[in-house]
């Protein structure tokens, strides 16, 4: 009876997980099959489970459009440079706060945590960015978000789990705090660093509001701004997409929209499997030892 009960429970769990998997993956699958189906089939609503009259014309349009490719390059630049800044600032803030001998540790931790609950608001933040001369530059997107307080706390908690004996041994050998940090702490913190890379990279890759507020030059726009204009406003002509000669049975605007969306999320989908094991380990260790 007990074995049968557990068998039913496992079967129920399996059904629930399969349902969650379907709900998660089907939107991605649907975007892809719509982007490669003919415009006629899409406009009739025939594309539900499989693509119809497969055509890659929508992706050719996307990859041949200079504004989208320029925005793609900008997004890669902002994401890579932003992650480097985030990791440097977050780790340099988290490490001293993880050391029990750091003077004023509690006060600094309280002041930093205070910023999680109280924020100056959009207008004061815009005024600060403007006074620093960062309007219409990529630094307006990167420097104000150099540290995420919650991610810093997660990294600090991970650092606190590193045995004090390692620090003491290094001090006996004559190593200073900077050398201990670079040679001992960081090499042992691969899980939490990989987690931070994923969190920060996804945040930068999906960010559009800061660019919408601070950037005026279209040559500096990230991909998400272009995506927003296409998906939300339905604005194809402003992006330089030549739709005149191909509208009809081959490609319609909806094909282009889903193609751009899929192109935008593809890099994150490709990177995630490689950092997943570190991601799970980093999150669990940081949460358990808090």
C-alpha positions in Angstrom: 0.0 0.0 0.0 2.8 2.4 0.9 4.6 1.6 -2.4 1.5 2.3 -4.3 0.9 5.6 -2.5 4.4 6.8 -3.3 4.0 5.6 -6.9 0.9 7.8 -7.3 2.7 10.7 -5.6 5.6 10.4 -8.0 3.3 10.1 -11.0 1.5 13.3 -9.8 4.8 15.2 -9.4 5.9 14.0 -12.9 2.6 15.3 -14.4 3.0 18.7 -12.6 6.6 19.1 -13.7 5.7 18.1 -17.3 3.0 20.7 -17.2 5.3 23.4 -15.9 7.9 22.4 -18.6 5.3 22.7 -21.3 4.1 26.1 -20.0 7.7 27.4 -19.9 8.9 26.1 -23.3 5.8 26.4 -25.5 6.0 30.2 -25.8 9.6 30.0 -27.0 8.7 27.2 -29.4 5.7 29.1 -30.6 7.7 32.3 -31.3 10.2 30.2 -33.3 7.7 28.4 -35.5 5.8 31.6 -36.2 9.0 33.4 -37.2 9.8 30.7 -39.8 6.3 30.1 -41.1 4.7 31.9 -44.1 3.0 35.1 -43.5 -0.3 33.8 -45.0 -0.4 30.9 -42.5 0.4 33.1 -39.6 -2.3 35.7 -40.5 -4.9 32.9 -40.8 -3.9 31.6 -37.4 -3.0 28.2 -38.7 0.4 28.1 -36.9 -0.1 26.4 -33.5 2.0 23.3 -33.2 4.2 23.0 -36.3 5.6 25.6 -38.8 3.9 25.9 -42.1 5.7 26.6 -45.4 9.0 27.1 -43.7 10.9 30.3 -44.7 13.9 32.0 -43.1 13.2 35.3 -44.8 12.3 37.0 -41.5 15.8 36.2 -40.1 17.5 37.4 -43.3 15.7 40.7 -42.8 16.7 40.9 -39.2 20.4 40.1 -39.8 20.6 42.3 -42.8 19.2 45.3 -41.0 22.1 47.6 -39.9 20.2 49.2 -37.0 19.4 45.9 -35.4 22.9 44.6 -35.8 24.4 47.8 -34.4 22.0 47.5 -31.4 23.0 43.9 -31.1 26.7 44.9 -30.8 25.8 47.6 -28.3 24.0 45.2 -26.1 27.0 42.8 -26.2 29.3 45.7 -25.3 27.0 47.0 -22.5 26.5 43.5 -21.1 30.1 42.4 -21.1 31.5 45.6 -19.8 28.7 46.0 -17.3 29.3 42.5 -15.9 33.0 43.2 -15.4 32.1 46.4 -13.5 29.5 44.7 -11.5 31.7 41.8 -10.5 34.6 44.1 -9.5 32.4 46.5 -7.5 30.3 43.8 -5.9 33.2 41.6 -4.8 35.3 44.5 -3.5 32.3 45.6 -1.4 31.3 42.1 -0.3 34.8 40.9 0.8 35.5 43.5 3.6 32.0 43.2 4.9 32.5 39.4 5.2 35.6 39.9 7.4 34.8 39.9 11.1 37.8 42.1 11.9 36.6 44.9 9.6 36.0 48.1 11.6 32.5 49.5 11.2 31.3 46.4 9.4 27.8 46.5 11.0 27.3 50.2 10.3 28.4 49.9 6.6 26.2 46.9 6.2 23.2 48.8 7.6 23.8 51.8 5.4 24.1 49.6 2.3 21.0 47.6 3.2 19.1 50.9 3.7 19.4 51.6 0.0 17.3 48.4 -0.7 14.2 50.0 0.9 14.7 53.7 0.2 15.5 55.2 -3.2 15.8 58.8 -4.3 13.6 58.2 -7.3 13.9 58.7 -11.0 14.2 62.5 -11.1 17.0 62.8 -8.6 18.8 59.9 -10.2 18.5 61.6 -13.6 19.8 64.9 -12.2 22.9 63.2 -10.8 23.6 61.4 -14.1 23.1 64.7 -15.9 25.4 66.6 -13.6 28.1 64.0 -14.0 27.9 64.5 -17.8 26.9 60.9 -18.5 23.7 61.6 -20.5 23.8 60.0 -23.9 26.8 57.9 -23.0 27.0 54.2 -22.2 28.3 55.0 -18.7 24.8 56.2 -17.8 23.7 52.6 -18.2 26.6 51.0 -16.4 27.8 53.1 -13.5 24.5 53.8 -11.7 23.9 50.0 -11.5 27.4 49.0 -10.6 26.3 47.2 -7.5 23.1 45.3 -6.7 22.7 45.2 -3.0 21.0 41.9 -2.8 23.6 40.3 -5.0 26.3 41.8 -2.8 24.7 40.3 0.3 24.6 36.9 -1.4 28.3 37.2 -2.3 29.2 38.4 1.2 27.4 35.4 2.7 29.4 33.1 0.5 32.7 34.7 1.5 31.7 34.2 5.1 31.6 30.5 4.5 35.2 30.3 3.6 37.1 28.9 6.6 39.0 31.5 8.7 41.9 29.1 8.9 42.7 29.9 5.2 43.0 33.6 6.0 45.1 32.9 9.1 47.5 30.7 7.2 47.9 33.3 4.4 48.5 36.0 7.0 51.2 33.9 8.6 52.9 33.5 5.2 52.9 37.3 4.8 50.0 37.8 2.4 48.0 41.0 2.7 44.2 41.2 2.4 44.3 42.1 -1.3 46.5 39.1 -2.1 44.3 36.8 0.0 41.3 38.1 -1.8 42.7 37.6 -5.3 44.7 34.4 -4.7 42.5 32.5 -2.2 38.9 33.9 -1.9 38.1 34.4 -5.6 39.4 31.0 -6.8 37.3 29.3 -4.1 34.2 31.4 -5.1 33.6 30.1 -8.6 29.9 29.1 -7.9 28.9 32.5 -6.6 30.8 34.3 -9.2 29.1 32.3 -12.0 25.8 33.1 -10.3 26.6 36.8 -10.3 27.6 36.6 -13.9 24.3 35.1 -14.9 22.2 37.5 -12.8 24.0 40.6 -13.9 24.3 39.5 -17.6 20.5 38.8 -17.8 19.8 42.1 -16.1 22.0 44.1 -18.6 20.8 42.1 -21.6 17.1 42.7 -20.8 17.5 46.3 -19.6 15.8 49.0 -21.7 14.4 51.6 -19.3 17.7 53.3 -18.5 18.5 53.5 -22.2 15.1 55.0 -22.8 15.7 57.7 -20.3 19.4 58.5 -20.8 20.2 57.9 -24.4 19.2 60.1 -27.3 21.6 58.9 -30.0 20.1 56.0 -32.0 23.5 54.6 -32.6 23.9 53.9 -28.9 20.6 52.2 -28.5 20.7 48.6 -27.1 18.8 45.8 -28.7 16.0 46.0 -26.2 15.0 49.5 -27.3 14.8 48.3 -30.9 12.8 45.3 -29.8 10.5 47.6 -27.8 9.8 49.8 -30.8 9.0 46.8 -33.0 7.0 44.7 -30.6 5.1 47.3 -28.5 4.7 50.1 -31.0 4.7 47.9 -34.1 7.1 50.4 -35.7 8.9 48.6 -38.6 9.6 51.5 -40.9 11.5 53.6 -38.2 14.0 50.7 -37.8 14.8 50.8 -41.5 13.2 47.4 -42.3 12.3 47.2 -45.9 9.0 45.5 -45.8 7.5 46.9 -49.0 8.7 44.2 -51.4 8.2 41.1 -49.2 4.9 41.7 -47.4 2.4 39.1 -48.3 2.7 35.3 -48.4 6.3 35.2 -47.4 6.7 37.5 -44.5 4.4 39.8 -42.4 5.2 42.1 -39.5 4.5 39.4 -37.0 7.2 37.2 -38.5 9.7 40.0 -38.0 8.5 40.6 -34.4 9.0 37.0 -33.3 12.2 36.7 -35.2 13.7 39.7 -33.4 12.4 38.5 -30.0 14.0 35.0 -30.6 17.3 36.6 -31.8 17.3 38.7 -28.6 16.8 35.8 -26.2 19.0 33.3 -28.0 22.3 34.2 -26.4 20.9 33.9 -22.8 19.4 30.6 -23.7 22.7 29.4 -25.1 24.8 30.5 -22.0 22.5 29.3 -19.3 23.1 25.5 -19.6 26.9 26.1 -19.1 26.5 28.0 -15.8 23.4 26.2 -14.4 25.4 23.9 -12.1 27.3 26.8 -10.6 24.1 28.9 -10.5 22.3 26.3 -8.3 25.3 25.7 -6.1 26.0 29.4 -5.6 22.4 30.3 -4.7 22.0 27.4 -2.3 25.3 27.9 -0.5 24.7 31.6 -0.1 21.2 31.1 1.2 22.0 28.3 3.6 24.9 29.9 5.3 23.2 33.3 5.7 
